[in-house]
Amino acid sequence: MAEKKVALTTLGCKVNQYESAALEELFRRRGYQVVDFDSPADVYIINTCTVTHLGDRKSRQLIRRAGRTNPGAVVAVTGCYAQTAPDEVLELEGVDVVVGAGRRADIVDLVESASKGRKVKAVEDIAGCREFEELPGESHQGRVRAYLKIQEGCENYCSYCIIPYARGPLRSRAPESVQAGVRSLVKHGFKEVVLTGIHTGAYGRGTGGGVDLVQLLASLANVPGLARLRLSSLEPNDITPELLDLVASGPPFCQHLHIPLQSGDDYILKKMRRRYDTGFFRRLLAQVRDKLPEVGITTDIMVGFPGEEDEHFRRSCAFVKEMQFSALHVFKYSPRRGTPAANFPGQVDPRVKEERSRELINIGHALARSFAARYLGKTVPVLVEQAVPGFTAREHAGPLLDRTAGEHREIYEGLTENYVRVFFPAGEEWRGQLADIKVTAISGTGLKGRIIYK
């Protein structure tokens, strides 16, 4: 009997990417071969995002693409769009199975119980979910940085955000399970582990966990072989002096924090129902940089929130520049049905959103280049990830090709611990290794350099 094939595709955040990797592993354990999404397969899985209307639209496009690739395949849809609008998704042409946020561990059984033309809905009321769903954590084939999900759910209820309705209440992975997961990833050869969640800083609150985030991190500090431990996004209110002291204690903790700002204007922050103002944020970043002088601070910033006039946007731009972030993730406000902001007056014209987005992206590029420039002429440790497709060392690096580059003709890339991307000539033997890179030039918002051979 021929081996069955499954193809998966993912939209959205790092948590979704982690969960898709776990779903791949579930199918592998049941004898499936995982193939590219554009290849013929018996089963197609679309892991959706619903943070913006664009995510919904892309999800529908991917469903149609799966149907065109193999009209006889079973198509299953999971993720946040599936959880928040299951009936809508199930009615889409080509969809056979809809799996909610609480049933992903059952996805193989649900797919195998389905047949083309017979609809299966496995979506429960996420508000009643009280347990953290354990999924395989070692399914990161081909990568050198591993993600480990430690937390689920959010109860902040920001006025623009659909995620609390898609992900449910706070749940945490048991500390001993997190420790086992990190040890397993290190055993599989990963030198960097990124702890992620929907509200990562709330680890230990709600159900499960039993310890807080600082206690969890302290328990992971001495895992043998763990070179880097990185945290995903942390809400400003979750960053405590104790957390900063721990990160400042040195390896394996990375000198990088992603702290969402969303707006640099107090009027807009209040309408967003964010739990801080710009004064709090300014003081926080001063405290962070006092404890972590080399820290890279990245952020999320939204444009076009309802009621955002030009004066609010100007204040936001000025505050972003003042905070000197090392990188920005800029996104345009998208009304989400069921959230308060969707009915707010003063919805911003899409053309204005686009103009403001471009302006902030340009500001972000300038800030990133400024942060990267501090490392010109210095030597920085970089975790080597992968070759850059389509570039050779001679074509891309020019003067980087000197005697220290040896025979390498490919350009590889990797990250510093404070999240600056670096490009350098290397060979496949360096992949997954920590290399000392002498920085010689700025490359876009990152750096160029060469390996220092010891």
C-alpha positions as CSV (number, residue, x, y, z in Angstrom):
1,M,0.0,0.0,0.0
2,A,1.4,3.4,-1.0
3,E,2.4,5.8,1.7
4,K,-0.2,8.5,2.3
5,K,0.9,12.1,1.8
6,V,0.0,15.2,3.8
7,A,0.8,18.8,2.9
8,L,0.6,21.7,5.4
9,T,0.7,25.4,5.1
10,T,0.7,28.1,7.8
11,L,-0.4,31.7,8.1
12,G,0.3,34.0,11.0
13,C,2.4,34.0,14.1
14,K,5.3,32.0,15.5
15,V,2.8,30.0,17.7
16,N,1.0,28.9,14.5
17,Q,4.3,27.9,13.0
18,Y,5.2,25.8,16.1
19,E,1.8,24.2,16.0
20,S,2.1,23.3,12.3
21,A,5.4,21.7,12.9
22,A,3.7,19.7,15.7
23,L,0.9,18.6,13.4
24,E,3.4,17.5,10.8
25,E,5.0,15.3,13.5
26,L,1.6,13.8,14.4
27,F,1.0,12.8,10.8
28,R,4.6,11.4,10.5
29,R,4.0,9.2,13.5
30,R,0.9,7.7,11.7
31,G,2.9,6.8,8.6
32,Y,2.3,9.9,6.5
33,Q,4.9,11.5,4.2
34,V,5.0,15.3,4.5
35,V,5.2,17.0,1.1
36,D,5.2,20.5,-0.2
37,F,1.8,22.2,-0.2
38,D,1.9,22.7,-4.0
39,S,2.5,18.9,-4.5
40,P,-0.2,16.3,-4.9
41,A,-1.3,14.9,-1.5
42,D,-4.0,12.9,0.1
43,V,-4.6,15.4,2.8
44,Y,-4.1,19.2,2.9
45,I,-4.0,21.1,6.2
46,I,-4.4,24.9,6.3
47,N,-3.4,26.4,9.6
48,T,-5.1,29.8,9.5
49,C,-4.8,33.2,11.1
50,T,-7.6,35.7,11.7
51,V,-5.7,38.7,13.2
52,T,-6.5,40.7,10.1
53,H,-9.1,40.3,7.3
54,L,-6.1,39.6,5.0
55,G,-5.4,36.5,7.0
56,D,-9.0,35.3,6.4
57,R,-8.7,36.0,2.6
58,K,-5.3,34.2,2.3
59,S,-6.8,31.2,4.1
60,R,-9.6,31.0,1.6
61,Q,-7.1,31.3,-1.3
62,L,-5.1,28.4,0.1
63,I,-8.2,26.3,0.5
64,R,-9.0,26.8,-3.2
65,R,-5.4,26.1,-4.2
66,A,-5.5,22.7,-2.4
67,G,-8.7,21.8,-4.2
68,R,-7.1,22.6,-7.6
69,T,-3.9,20.6,-6.8
70,N,-5.9,17.4,-5.9
71,P,-9.7,17.7,-6.1
72,G,-10.0,14.3,-4.4
73,A,-8.0,15.1,-1.3
74,V,-9.3,15.7,2.2
75,V,-8.9,19.4,3.1
76,A,-8.8,20.2,6.8
77,V,-8.7,23.7,8.2
78,T,-7.5,24.6,11.7
79,G,-6.1,27.7,13.5
80,C,-7.7,30.9,14.7
81,Y,-10.0,31.5,11.6
82,A,-11.4,28.0,12.1
83,Q,-12.0,28.5,15.8
84,T,-13.7,31.9,15.5
85,A,-15.8,31.2,12.4
86,P,-16.2,27.4,12.1
87,D,-19.5,27.4,10.2
88,E,-18.3,29.9,7.7
89,V,-15.2,27.9,7.1
90,L,-17.1,24.6,6.8
91,E,-19.3,26.1,4.1
92,L,-16.3,27.0,2.0
93,E,-16.1,24.9,-1.2
94,G,-13.6,22.1,-0.8
95,V,-13.4,22.1,3.1
96,D,-14.0,18.7,4.6
97,V,-12.8,19.1,8.2
98,V,-12.7,22.1,10.6
99,V,-10.6,21.6,13.7
100,G,-10.7,24.1,16.6
101,A,-8.0,25.1,19.0
102,G,-8.8,22.4,21.5
103,R,-8.8,19.4,19.2
104,R,-5.6,19.6,17.2
105,A,-4.1,16.6,18.9
106,D,-6.9,14.6,17.3
107,I,-6.4,15.9,13.8
108,V,-5.1,12.7,12.3
109,D,-8.1,10.7,13.6
110,L,-10.5,13.4,12.4
111,V,-9.0,13.5,8.9
112,E,-9.1,9.7,8.6
113,S,-12.7,9.6,9.8
114,A,-13.6,12.0,7.1
115,S,-14.2,11.4,3.4
116,K,-14.5,13.8,0.5
117,G,-17.9,15.4,0.6
118,R,-18.7,14.5,4.3
119,K,-18.3,17.5,6.5
120,V,-16.7,17.2,10.0
121,K,-16.7,20.0,12.6
122,A,-14.6,19.5,15.7
123,V,-14.7,22.9,17.3
124,E,-15.5,23.4,21.0
125,D,-16.3,26.5,23.0
126,I,-12.7,27.7,23.7
127,A,-13.9,29.9,26.6
128,G,-14.4,26.7,28.7
129,C,-10.9,25.3,27.9
130,R,-8.8,24.9,31.1
131,E,-6.0,22.6,30.1
132,F,-2.8,23.3,28.1
133,E,-2.9,21.1,24.9
134,E,0.4,19.1,24.7
135,L,1.7,18.7,21.1
136,P,5.0,17.1,19.9
137,G,7.8,19.6,20.5
138,E,10.7,18.1,18.5
139,S,9.3,18.5,15.0
140,H,11.6,21.2,13.7
141,Q,13.4,19.3,10.9
142,G,15.8,21.5,8.9
143,R,16.0,24.3,11.4
144,V,18.7,25.4,13.8
145,R,16.5,27.6,16.1
146,A,13.6,25.7,17.8
147,Y,10.4,27.1,19.1
148,L,8.8,25.7,22.2
149,K,5.2,26.7,23.1
150,I,4.9,27.2,26.9
151,Q,1.6,29.1,27.2
152,E,-1.8,29.5,25.6
153,G,-4.6,32.0,25.8
154,C,-5.1,35.7,26.5
155,E,-7.4,37.6,28.8
156,N,-6.3,41.2,28.0
157,Y,-9.2,41.9,25.6
158,C,-7.6,44.8,23.8
159,S,-10.4,46.6,21.9
160,Y,-9.0,45.6,18.5
161,C,-8.0,42.0,19.1
162,I,-9.8,38.8,18.2
163,I,-7.2,36.5,19.8
164,P,-8.9,36.1,23.3
165,Y,-11.9,34.8,21.4
166,A,-9.8,32.5,19.2
167,R,-7.4,31.2,21.9
168,G,-9.4,31.2,25.1
169,P,-8.3,31.7,28.7
170,L,-4.8,31.5,30.1
171,R,-3.2,28.0,30.3
172,S,0.4,27.1,30.9
173,R,2.5,24.1,30.1
174,A,3.6,22.2,33.2
175,P,7.2,23.3,34.2
176,E,8.5,19.8,34.1
177,S,7.1,19.4,30.6
178,V,8.9,22.6,29.5
179,Q,12.1,21.4,31.0
180,A,11.8,18.0,29.3
181,G,11.0,19.8,26.0
182,V,14.1,22.0,26.2
183,R,16.3,19.1,27.1
184,S,14.9,17.1,24.2
185,L,15.5,19.9,21.7
186,V,19.1,20.3,22.9
187,K,19.6,16.6,22.5
188,H,18.3,16.9,18.9
189,G,21.1,19.4,18.3
190,F,19.4,22.8,18.7
191,K,21.6,25.4,20.3
192,E,18.8,28.1,20.6
193,V,15.4,27.6,21.9
194,V,12.7,30.3,21.7
195,L,10.0,30.1,24.3
196,T,6.7,31.3,22.8
197,G,3.0,31.6,23.7
198,I,0.0,33.8,23.1
199,H,0.7,35.8,26.2
200,T,4.1,34.4,27.2
201,G,4.6,36.8,30.1
202,A,1.5,35.4,31.8
203,Y,3.1,32.0,32.2
204,G,1.9,30.4,35.4
205,R,-1.2,32.5,35.6
206,G,-4.6,30.9,35.0
207,T,-4.6,27.1,34.8
208,G,-1.5,24.9,34.9
209,G,2.1,26.0,35.3
210,G,2.4,26.3,39.1
211,V,5.4,28.6,38.8
212,D,5.9,32.1,37.2
213,L,8.0,32.9,34.2
214,V,11.1,34.0,36.1
215,Q,11.1,30.8,38.1
216,L,10.6,28.8,34.9
217,L,13.5,30.6,33.2
218,A,15.8,30.1,36.2
219,S,15.1,26.3,36.1
220,L,16.2,26.2,32.4
221,A,19.4,28.2,32.8
222,N,21.6,25.2,33.5
223,V,20.3,22.8,30.9
224,P,23.5,21.2,29.5
225,G,24.3,22.2,25.9
226,L,21.7,25.1,25.7
227,A,23.6,28.0,24.2
228,R,20.8,30.4,23.8
229,L,17.4,30.9,25.4
230,R,15.2,33.5,23.8
231,L,11.8,34.9,24.8
232,S,9.1,35.7,22.3
233,S,6.9,38.8,22.7
234,L,6.4,40.1,26.3
235,E,3.8,42.6,27.3
236,P,5.2,45.8,28.9
237,N,3.4,45.1,32.2
238,D,5.0,41.6,32.4
239,I,8.6,42.8,32.5
240,T,9.8,42.9,36.1
241,P,13.1,43.8,37.7
242,E,13.5,40.1,38.6
243,L,13.1,39.2,35.0
244,L,15.7,41.8,33.9
245,D,18.1,40.6,36.6
246,L,17.9,37.1,35.3
247,V,18.3,38.0,31.6
248,A,21.3,40.2,32.7
249,S,23.0,37.3,34.4
250,G,24.3,36.2,31.0
251,P,24.1,33.0,28.8
252,P,22.0,31.3,27.9
253,F,19.6,34.3,28.0
254,C,19.6,36.4,24.8
255,Q,20.0,40.1,25.1
256,H,16.8,40.7,23.1
257,L,13.2,41.6,24.1
258,H,10.2,42.0,21.9
259,I,7.9,44.5,23.6
260,P,4.7,45.5,21.7
261,L,4.0,49.2,21.8
262,Q,1.0,49.3,19.4
263,S,0.9,53.2,19.5
264,G,3.0,56.0,20.7
265,D,0.0,58.2,21.5
266,D,-1.7,58.1,24.9
267,Y,-5.2,58.8,23.5
268,I,-5.0,55.9,21.0
269,L,-3.5,53.6,23.7
270,K,-6.4,54.2,25.9
271,K,-8.9,53.5,23.1
272,M,-7.0,50.3,22.4
273,R,-7.4,49.3,26.1
274,R,-3.7,48.9,26.4
275,R,-2.6,48.7,30.1
276,Y,0.1,51.4,30.0
277,D,0.8,54.8,28.7
278,T,3.9,56.3,26.9
279,G,5.3,57.5,30.3
280,F,5.3,53.9,31.6
281,F,6.8,52.6,28.4
282,R,9.5,55.2,28.4
283,R,10.5,54.4,32.0
284,L,10.4,50.7,31.3
285,L,12.8,50.9,28.4
286,A,15.2,53.1,30.5
287,Q,15.2,50.3,33.1
288,V,15.7,47.6,30.5
289,R,18.7,49.4,29.0
290,D,20.2,50.2,32.4
291,K,20.3,46.4,33.1
292,L,21.0,45.3,29.6
293,P,23.2,47.8,27.7
294,E,23.5,45.7,24.6
295,V,19.9,44.7,24.4
296,G,18.0,44.8,21.1
297,I,14.4,45.9,21.7
298,T,12.0,45.2,18.9
299,T,8.3,46.1,18.8
300,D,4.9,46.0,17.1
301,I,3.3,49.2,16.0
302,M,-0.2,49.7,14.5
303,V,-1.4,52.4,12.2
304,G,-4.9,53.4,11.3
305,F,-6.7,52.6,14.5
306,P,-10.2,54.1,14.6
307,G,-9.9,57.8,15.6
308,E,-6.2,58.1,14.8
309,E,-5.9,61.6,13.4
310,D,-2.7,62.9,11.9
311,E,-1.6,64.5,15.2
312,H,-1.9,61.1,16.9
313,F,0.1,59.5,14.2
314,R,2.8,62.2,14.4
315,R,3.1,61.7,18.1
316,S,3.4,58.0,17.6
317,C,6.2,58.4,15.0
318,A,8.1,60.8,17.3
319,F,7.8,58.4,20.3
320,V,9.0,55.4,18.1
321,K,12.1,57.5,17.2
322,E,12.7,58.5,20.8
323,M,12.6,54.9,22.0
324,Q,15.3,53.8,19.5
325,F,13.9,50.4,18.8
326,S,16.2,48.0,16.9
327,A,13.4,46.9,14.6
328,L,9.7,47.5,14.0
329,H,6.9,45.2,12.9
330,V,4.4,47.6,11.4
331,F,0.8,46.5,10.6
332,K,-2.4,48.2,9.6
333,Y,-5.5,48.1,11.8
334,S,-8.0,45.6,10.5
335,P,-11.6,45.6,11.9
336,R,-12.4,42.2,13.4
337,R,-16.0,41.2,13.8
338,G,-16.9,40.7,17.5
339,T,-14.3,43.2,18.8
340,P,-15.3,46.6,20.2
341,A,-13.1,48.6,17.9
342,A,-14.8,47.3,14.8
343,N,-17.8,49.5,15.7
344,F,-15.8,52.6,16.8
345,P,-16.4,55.8,14.9
346,G,-13.6,57.4,12.9
347,Q,-12.5,54.3,10.8
348,V,-9.4,55.4,8.9
349,D,-9.3,55.4,5.1
350,P,-7.3,52.4,3.7
351,R,-5.1,54.8,1.6
352,V,-4.2,56.8,4.7
353,K,-3.3,53.5,6.5
354,E,-1.1,52.6,3.6
355,E,0.7,55.9,3.7
356,R,1.2,55.8,7.4
357,S,2.4,52.2,7.2
358,R,5.1,53.1,4.6
359,E,6.3,56.0,6.7
360,L,6.7,53.9,9.8
361,I,8.4,51.1,7.9
362,N,11.0,53.6,6.6
363,I,11.5,54.9,10.2
364,G,11.9,51.3,11.3
365,H,14.6,50.6,8.6
366,A,16.5,53.7,9.7
367,L,16.4,52.6,13.4
368,A,17.5,49.1,12.5
369,R,20.4,50.4,10.5
370,S,21.4,52.7,13.3
371,F,21.3,49.8,15.8
372,A,23.3,47.5,13.5
373,A,25.9,50.2,12.9
374,R,27.1,50.0,16.5
375,Y,28.7,46.6,15.6
376,L,30.8,47.8,12.6
377,G,34.4,46.6,13.2
378,K,33.4,44.3,16.1
379,T,33.3,40.6,16.4
380,V,29.9,39.1,17.3
381,P,28.8,35.5,17.9
382,V,26.2,34.4,15.3
383,L,24.1,31.3,15.1
384,V,24.5,30.1,11.5
385,E,21.1,29.2,10.1
386,Q,21.1,28.7,6.3
387,A,22.4,29.6,2.9
388,V,20.8,32.6,1.2
389,P,19.2,31.3,-2.0
390,G,20.4,32.8,-5.2
391,F,23.6,34.4,-3.9
392,T,27.2,33.4,-4.0
393,A,30.0,34.9,-1.9
394,R,31.7,36.4,-5.0
395,E,28.5,38.0,-6.3
396,H,27.1,39.3,-3.0
397,A,30.1,39.9,-0.7
398,G,32.8,41.3,-3.0
399,P,35.5,42.3,-0.5
400,L,34.3,39.7,2.0
401,L,36.1,37.2,-0.1
402,D,39.6,37.2,1.4
403,R,41.9,34.4,2.6
404,T,39.8,33.8,5.7
405,A,36.8,32.9,3.6
406,G,38.7,29.9,2.3
407,E,36.9,28.1,-0.6
408,H,33.4,29.1,0.5
409,R,31.3,30.4,-2.4
410,E,27.9,30.7,-0.6
411,I,26.5,33.4,1.6
412,Y,25.0,32.2,4.8
413,E,22.9,34.1,7.3
414,G,22.3,34.0,11.1
415,L,21.3,36.0,14.1
416,T,23.2,37.7,16.8
417,E,21.8,37.2,20.3
418,N,20.2,40.7,20.2
419,Y,18.4,39.8,16.9
420,V,20.5,41.4,14.2
421,R,20.7,39.4,11.0
422,V,24.3,38.9,9.6
423,F,25.4,37.7,6.2
424,F,28.8,36.0,5.6
425,P,30.6,33.5,3.4
426,A,30.4,30.0,4.8
427,G,30.0,26.3,4.0
428,E,27.3,23.8,5.1
429,E,29.6,22.5,7.9
430,W,28.8,25.8,9.8
431,R,25.1,25.3,9.7
432,G,23.7,25.1,13.3
433,Q,27.0,26.3,14.8
434,L,27.9,29.4,16.7
435,A,30.5,31.4,14.7
436,D,32.5,34.5,15.6
437,I,31.8,37.0,12.8
438,K,34.0,40.1,12.2
439,V,31.5,42.7,11.0
440,T,32.7,44.7,8.0
441,A,29.6,46.5,6.6
442,I,25.9,47.2,6.9
443,S,23.6,45.1,4.6
444,G,20.1,46.6,4.5
445,T,18.9,46.5,8.1
446,G,21.5,43.8,9.0
447,L,25.2,43.3,8.7
448,K,27.9,41.7,6.5
449,G,31.0,40.0,7.9
450,R,33.4,37.1,7.8
451,I,34.1,34.2,10.0
452,I,37.0,34.4,12.4
453,Y,38.7,31.0,12.3
454,K,40.3,30.0,15.5
